[in-house]
Amino acid sequence: MAIIDMTIIPLGTETPSMSHYVADIHKILDNHKDRVTYQLTPMSTLIEGELSDLLELVKELHEVPFDKGIQRVCTNLRIDDRRDKKHTMAGKLASVQSKIEG
């Protein structure tokens, strides 16, 4: 199980607002919720699942701004791929929370 922190940045847009691109990306993510878990944050989107599935999905999501007429897109990824034990977004948060309450 891997977690990817993903930011897709369309360049050369008419306005500084990105919310409609993010909404379109999340519509696609919703179609894949049988394979991945995802979470929107104020600065990025987190997706969780099998690494091969996630990378295939990132490729599809990277195309969203191009499909809207944008000519240049930068996609930033951070991949957390832990193989010594199962980990999830919820589990990572719970681990930190337990130490805060500690």
GICORZI-V671449 format. One line per field, one symbol per residue. ss: DSSP state (H for helix, E for strand, - for the rest). phi: phi as a letter, one per 20 degrees, with the letter a starting at -180 (. if undefined). psi: psi as a letter, one per 30 degrees, with the letter a starting at -180 (. if undefined). Layout:
ss: ???
phi: ???
psi: ???
//
This chain:
ss: -EEEEEEEEEE-------HHHHHHHHHHHHH-----EEEE----EEEEE-HHHHHHHHHHHH-HHHH----EEEEEEEEEE-------HHHHHHHHHHHHH-
phi: .ccdeccddfdnefcffdffffffffffgffdffdcdbbfcfdacdccrfgffffffggffgfgfffenfebcdddccddcedeafbcgfffffffgffffi
psi: klkkjkkkjkkhlelfkfeeeeeeefeeeefgffflklkklffakkkkakeeeeeeeeeeeffeeefgfkfkkkkkkkkjjkfflklleeeeeeeeeeeef.
//
